[in-house]
Amino acid sequence: MFDKILIANRGEIALRVIRACREMGIQSVAVHSTADSDAMHVRMADESVCIGPPPSTDSYLSVPAIISACEITGAQAIHPGYGFLSENASFVQILEDHDIKFIGPTAEHIRIMGDKITAKETMLKLGVPCVPGSEGGVPDLETAKKVAAEIGYPVIVKATAGGGGRGMKLAKTAKDIESAFQTARSEGKAAFGNDEVYIEKYLTRPRHIEIQVFGDGKGKAVHLGERDCSLQRRHQKVFEEAPGPAIDAETRARIGKICADAVAGINYIGAGTIEFLYEDGEFYFIEMNTRLQVEHPVTEAIFGVDLVREQIRVAEGLDMSFSQEDIEVNGHAIEVRINAEKLPDFRPCPGRITQYHAPGGLGVRMDSALYDGYSIPPYYDSLIGKLIVHGRDRPEALARLNRALGELIVDGVDTTVPLFNALLAEKDIQTGDYNIHWLEKWLETNLGAS
């Protein structure tokens, strides 16, 4: 059993890991930049270490500083949370070289799934359905034109090392392919240091469905159903729910088994999410995230499983505490991401919190690192909280979300709460009839946002 775990992250996800450690009787170490010296995760951890100045490149992304923090405190393992170094294969390899346990997948699996072309090739071999597209990278414009014509327009050009919506460009017709190809390459080079791109068929009205998987690293894996994350702005999720409104039990079991068998086949260890586009009853693999997802609480709510606790258990070499037969859907859960942003342009809005009150009551969970008087620094992601509700069914979960949003108080900064108040009044949201393009069209029509 680990005696001490260092959390290489900040904000609500750092608090989430600290809480799991405390329940397991494990000491926790928080790392922080000088901008986060008064952050809640620093206050709640058993120990804390300052690892650098505000810029994340000099603190939360500084591998030497994090390794030093482990050596100073005697931490035996690192939980990366999400973002920052959570999917950095080189970091995981360095930890192995320093005899520090990484609570997550192996460097090899992170590397395979971090390259979208290699990930797609791997998943095809494992029997996972994929979007029609190029076989590997597309080296030049002439090849791009040929591949796009063979697939059929519209197509999307994607940076191999892309993520977060960067390096992705749509070509609706043949006249768009040159611009899409060149722009995706330049964005990929600027953001990820890699200008390789590939091309896939662009589905016109898909939903974004992701399957939560979990492996023990010994050839055993399970799936924990799906989450519908179709409500997105610029490829960034804002509203997630489980189970998906468009997925029935038979479909869930079918795609879930495919995913569980795939990760079992490569001896995957820990939590992972296999993401799909879903249209006309068919699933098309787009990527695998080899980490805990921001939206993991909705899965925890409907299955009663503590995913962080399980991550720690299997990293210690223990078996999973549940089997596939133990996994049964219980009710419906929804998460909305509360960002410190000013509508309608979603401009980041850092500042001092003058009053904060978290909603409560049956089936309500608020994951946040806010407190009265806290100053949100301008250096990091604008996510300041996640409101999660759970009900016996979807209508009850929606009603509970509406009530909880009314109780939530975050004064001193602008937030995205008004967006969710407005969305809950929409018929399509009430019925679950939406796809990945719905929100951006709604924003353009109702808020004039781009």
N, C-alpha and C positions, 0 to 999 in steps of 0.2 A: 504494500500500500504506500502511495506517495505520502510523505510527511508535509511537503510544501510545494505549492504550484504558483508560478509567476504568470500573471495575465498580461500578455503583450498587446494591450488595447486600452480603450478609454470609454467613457460614456456608459450608456445603459447596458451594453453587452459585457463590459467589464464587471458591472454590478451583478449581472446575471450569473457569471461564472463564480464570483466571490460567494454568492448565496449558495450555490451548489456545493462549493468547497466546505462552507461552514456546516451544512447539513451532513456532510460526509466526515466531519472531524479533521479536515485538512487545512493547514495554515495557508493563507493567501498573501501574495506579494503584488502590489500595484506598482506599475511604472508610470511616470508622468513627465510631461514637458513643464517648463517653467510657467506656461500659460494655464496649466491644469493643476497647479499646486493646491488649490482650494476645491478641487472637483470631488464629487461625492464618492467616486470609486477609491480615491486616495484616503478619504476619511473612513471608509468601511473596511478596507483591507487590514490585515494584521500587521503588515509592514508596507512601506512605500519607498521607492527610489526615484529620484529625479534623473532623467536620462538625456536631458538636453534642452535647447531653446525651443520656442514655439513651432517653427516649421517642422512638419512631420518627417521630412528627409533627414533632419538632424536629431530626431528623437524617436518617434514611434516606428520609423523605418530604419533606424540605425542598428544594424545587427551587432556591431561591437559593443554598443552601449547596453543592449539587452542581454548579451552574453555576460557582460561584466556584472550586471544586476543579479543574474543567477548565481554567479560566483560569490558575490558579496553576501547574499542572503542564504545561500545553500539550497536554493530551489532546485528540485530534481526534475521538474517538468514544466513545460510552457503550454498554456492554452492561448491560441492566437485570436479567438473571437472570429469576427468576419472583417474583411477589408485588410488594410495594411499588409502584414506579412503572412496572412492566413493561407495564401495560395502561392507562396514563393518557394519553389523546389530547392533553390540554392540555400535558403535559410534552413530548411529542414535538414539538408545534408550537413551543414555546418553544425547544427545541434547534435546530430549523430556523432560527428567527429569529436565533440566536446562531452559526449556521454550525458547529454540532456535529452529527456524524452519529449517528443513533440506530440501533443494530444490532437491527433488528426491522421490523415493518410500518409503513406510513404512518399518520399521525394519522387520516386518513379511514377506513381499514380498521379501526383500533382502535375508532373511534367507532361505526361501523356494527355491529360484532360485540359491542360492549359493551352495546348496548341489545337485549335479547332479542327484543322485538317486531320491530324493524327487521332484526335478524339473521335471524329466521324468514322474514320477507317476502322478504329478499334471497335466501336459500337456496331458497325455493320457486321464485323466478324462474330460478334457476340449475339447477333440476332435481333438487335434493336432497330426499329424502322427509322429511316432517315429522310430528310428532304432531298428531292432530286437536285443534283448539282454537279459541279466540276469534280473530276477525279484529281484531288490534290490542288496545289496552287496554280494560279494563272499567271504566266510569266510576262505576257505583253498584251498590248491592246488588240492586236489581230486575233490572238488566241481567245481573248475575252469576247470579242464579237462573234467568233465562231461558236464558242460554248453557249453564249446567251441565245443565239439563234436556234441551237439544237434543243436547249431546255424549253424555250418559248417564253416570250415576255408576258408580264413583268418579271424582272429578276432583281436580286439584291446582291451587291458586291460587298464583301466583308473582309476586314483585316484579319489575318490568321490569328494574331495575338490580341485581337480586339476585346472590348468589354465595356459595359456601361453605356452602350449606344454609340461609342466612338468607333470610327472606321467602318461605318455601315452606310451605304448609299444605294438608293433605289433608282433603277432604270426602268421606266414604264414602257419605253419604246426603244427602237434601235438608235434613234438620234440622241438618247440620253446616256448610252453606254460609255462613251469616251469620258464624259465629265464624271460619271460615277466611278469609273475605274481609276482615273487619275486622283480624284479627291480621296477615295478610300485609301489608296496607297500613301498619299502624303500625310493623311491623318494617322494612319498606322505607324508610319515612320516617326512622326512627331511625338505621338503619345506612348508608343511601346518599343520604339527602336527597331521596328521590323515592318518593311513595306510589302510583305507578301500578302496577297489577297486571294480569295476564292469566290465562286459564284454559286448562288442557289436560286431555286424557283421561289418567287415571291407569292405567298398565299394571300388571297384578297380579303378574307374575313375569318381568320383563325382565332382561336382562343389560345392563351398561354397557360399550359397545364404542366405542372412539375410534380415529379414523383419523389417522395422522400424515401431514401434507402439507408440502410445501416448494416455494416458488415463487421465481423469479429476478427478479420485478418487471417482466419484459419479455414476459409472456404464455406463459411456459413453467412447468409445474409437474409434480411427481411425487407419488406417495403411497408411503409406506414401511409398508404393511400396517396392522394393527390391534393394539391392546392391549386386553385384558379387564381392566377395573377395577371389577368388580362387588362385590368384598368391601369394603364401606364401613360406616362408623359415622357416623351423623348427616350423611350425604352427604359425608363425608371419606374419601378412599381410603386403604387401609392395605396392600393387597396387589395387585400388578399383574403381568400376564404377557403375553408375546407369543411366538408367535401365540396368539389366543384359542382355548380348547379347543372352543368350539362353532362355529368358523368354518372352512369348508373353502376350498381354493384357488380354486374357481370363485366362491364368494361374496366372497372377499377381492378378487379381480380386479374383480368387478362394482361393489362399493361403493367400492373404491379409485379406479376410473376416474371414477366420478361425482364424487367429492370433488376429485380432481386437476383435472378439467375445470372444476369450479366455481371454484376459486381461480385457475386460469389465466385464466378469463373476466373476472376483476376485476384482473388484473395484480398479484396478491398477491406480496409479497416476504418471504422468510425462512421460519421455522418456524411452523407452526400446527397445531392439533388440532381436528378436527371430531368432536364427541361425539354419540353416539346411544344411544337405548334400543333393544334388539334383542329381539324376541319373535316366536315362531312364524315365523321366517325373514324377518321384515320389520324394516327399519331406520327409526327415527324420530328426526330431528334434534332436539337439545335446545339446544346452544350451540356456539360456536367460541371456543377460547382462542387469542388472537393472540400467543403467546409460547412459549418453551420450557417443557415440562411437567416436573414433579418426576420423573415416571417415564420420561423420555426414554432413560435408559441401557438399558432392555430392548430398545428398538428399535435402538439402536446395537449391542447385542450380537449380534442375529440378522442384521443387515445389514452390519455392519462399516463403518458410516458415522459420522464425527464430526460431529454436528449443530451443535455450537458453531463448529467450524472453518468449516462451510458457511455459517452465519449471518454470520460475519465476511467471508467471501469475497464473498457476494452484496451485502453492505452496501458493499463497496468497488467494486461495479459489475462484478465478475467473473462468469463463467458458473458454474453448478453443476458440480462435478467428476464427476458421475455422471448417467446418464439412467435412465428407467424400465426399460429393458432390462437395466441393470446390477443391478437390485434383485432379489435372490433370497433367500428365507428359508433360513437356516442354523441348524438346531437350535431350541432353546427357551430362553427366559430368564424369570426371575422376580425381582421386586423387592419387598422388604418395607421399610416405613418404621419406623425405630427412633426412637421418641419418648421423651423424658424425662418419663414419666407413671407414676403409681401406679395399678395395677389394684385393684379392678374398676371404679372410677369415672373412670379416665383423667384424674385430677387432675394438672396440671403439677407437675413435680418438679425445679425448678432446684437447683443445688448444685455442689460441688467434685468433680471426677473424681479419685479416689484411684488408680485403675489402669485403663489402657485398652490393649487388645490387639485389633488388627484381624485377622479371619480371612484366610487366603490360600490358595494352591494353584490348580490348574487351574480356569479358569472362574469364579473368584470375584473380585468387585470391591466394595470398600467405599468409598463416597463419604461422607466425614465430616470435620469440622473439629475433632474431639476430640484431646486429648493429655493425658498424665499431668499432673495438677495444674491443669488448666483449670477455671475456674468458669463454669458455665452461667448466664447472666444471666436474671432473671425477666421481662424486658421483651418478649421476642419469642416466636415460634412454638416449640413444644416439639420440633420435628424436630431430631434430633442426628446422624442418619446414615441412609444408604440402603444396604442389603445387596443386591447384585445377583449372581445366579448364572446361568451359561449351560451348557447341556448339549446332547448330541446329540439328545435328545428330552425330553418332559415328565417321565417317570419319573426320568431321570438328573438333570434340573434339581432336582426335588423332593428327591432323595437328597443332592445337593450342597448344597442350602439347609439341610437338616437337619444335615449335617456342619458347615457354616460357622457356623450358629447356636451349635453346641456349642463352637466355638473362640472366639467373640466374648466379650470380657470388657469390661464397663463397670461399674466399682465406684464407689460413692459416691452414686449416685442410682438411683432405680427406673426401669426402662425397660419397654417393651412386648415385649421378647424372650419372656417366658413365654407371651404370647398366641400367638405364631407357633409355639412348640414344641407347644402344645396343638392348634392348627389342623392342623398337619401329621399329626396322628394321626387326624384325621377322614376317614372314607371319602369323603364328598362332596368334600373338598378333593383327595384323592388321585385321584378320578375326574374332577374338574373340573365336577361337577354342582352348580352354585350360581347364585344370582341376586342382585340388589341388596338383597333383603330377608334373605338367608340369615344374614349375620353378626350383624345386630342381634337376630334370633331366637335365634341360638346364644349370644350374650352374655347375653341375658336368662335363658336356661335354665341355662347353665353357670357364669356369674359373678354373676348377679343384677344385671347392669348395665342401665342404662336408656339 
